[in-house]
Amino acid sequence: MNNRAINDRTFFWIVLGISLAVPAVVTLLKVLPDEYRPNALFAQYLPRLNAILNSLVALCLAAGYYFIRVKKNKGTHQVFMFSAFVLSSLFLISYVVYHTVMPSTPYEGEGFLKGLYYFILITHIILAAVILPMILYTIYFSTTGNFARHRRIARITWPLWMYVAVTGVLVYLMISPFYKFAV
């Protein structure tokens, strides 16, 4: 077996572990009783930070797309895509911290907006879980020089990642009026 096959297999197990661990941790944090949550006043600012991070991710994704598809500038494309990955990672850390210390906020809107909110939220959550291994593999194929596979998966990864970033901002805008703290 060659080194590439060993590296591909090792990377598969890393991606699988991360892809299972992240949703498991988030799910556990959602059901953590309030009495076990530490008190951290700074966390009230994290939803706004998360919306800003998601906005920046969307901008980086748009710029990365522009620089590879329109300008054919691989170096600038890579800078923007790596920036999107770093910002998404910071978002994930902030999201986990927030849900560790703060109870969930229920959506209190009614009618059409309530249905729209839950549609956006559910599709956002599902695609956020699905996109994580896709992002990792898209980056992996690029960094290992497997550009044919990189292009093939990036055509699916990019629009899903963009959807998750944009809907993350929409979820924040729709739920923020119902926070029980000042944001």
Secondary structure in CASP SS format (residue, H / E / C, confidence):
PFRMAT SS
TARGET T0000
AUTHOR 0000-0000-0000
METHOD secondary structure of the structure
MODEL  1
M C 1.00
N C 1.00
N H 1.00
R H 1.00
A H 1.00
I H 1.00
N H 1.00
D H 1.00
R H 1.00
T H 1.00
F H 1.00
F H 1.00
W H 1.00
I H 1.00
V H 1.00
L H 1.00
G H 1.00
I H 1.00
S H 1.00
L H 1.00
A H 1.00
V H 1.00
P H 1.00
A H 1.00
V H 1.00
V H 1.00
T H 1.00
L H 1.00
L H 1.00
K H 1.00
V H 1.00
L C 1.00
P C 1.00
D H 1.00
E H 1.00
Y H 1.00
R C 1.00
P C 1.00
N C 1.00
A C 1.00
L H 1.00
F H 1.00
A H 1.00
Q H 1.00
Y H 1.00
L H 1.00
P H 1.00
R H 1.00
L H 1.00
N H 1.00
A H 1.00
I H 1.00
L H 1.00
N H 1.00
S H 1.00
L H 1.00
V H 1.00
A H 1.00
L H 1.00
C H 1.00
L H 1.00
A H 1.00
A H 1.00
G H 1.00
Y H 1.00
Y H 1.00
F H 1.00
I H 1.00
R H 1.00
V C 1.00
K C 1.00
K C 1.00
N C 1.00
K H 1.00
G H 1.00
T H 1.00
H H 1.00
Q H 1.00
V H 1.00
F H 1.00
M H 1.00
F H 1.00
S H 1.00
A H 1.00
F H 1.00
V H 1.00
L H 1.00
S H 1.00
S H 1.00
L H 1.00
F H 1.00
L H 1.00
I H 1.00
S H 1.00
Y H 1.00
V H 1.00
V H 1.00
Y H 1.00
H H 1.00
T H 1.00
V H 1.00
M C 1.00
P C 1.00
S C 1.00
T C 1.00
P C 1.00
Y C 1.00
E C 1.00
G C 1.00
E C 1.00
G H 1.00
F H 1.00
L H 1.00
K H 1.00
G H 1.00
L H 1.00
Y H 1.00
Y H 1.00
F H 1.00
I H 1.00
L H 1.00
I H 1.00
T H 1.00
H H 1.00
I H 1.00
I H 1.00
L H 1.00
A H 1.00
A H 1.00
V H 1.00
I H 1.00
L H 1.00
P H 1.00
M H 1.00
I H 1.00
L H 1.00
Y H 1.00
T H 1.00
I H 1.00
Y H 1.00
F H 1.00
S H 1.00
T H 1.00
T C 1.00
G C 1.00
N C 1.00
F H 1.00
A H 1.00
R H 1.00
H H 1.00
R H 1.00
R H 1.00
I H 1.00
A H 1.00
R H 1.00
I H 1.00
T H 1.00
W H 1.00
P H 1.00
L H 1.00
W H 1.00
M H 1.00
Y H 1.00
V H 1.00
A H 1.00
V H 1.00
T H 1.00
G H 1.00
V H 1.00
L H 1.00
V H 1.00
Y H 1.00
L H 1.00
M H 1.00
I H 1.00
S H 1.00
P H 1.00
F H 1.00
Y C 1.00
K C 1.00
F C 1.00
A C 1.00
V C 1.00
END
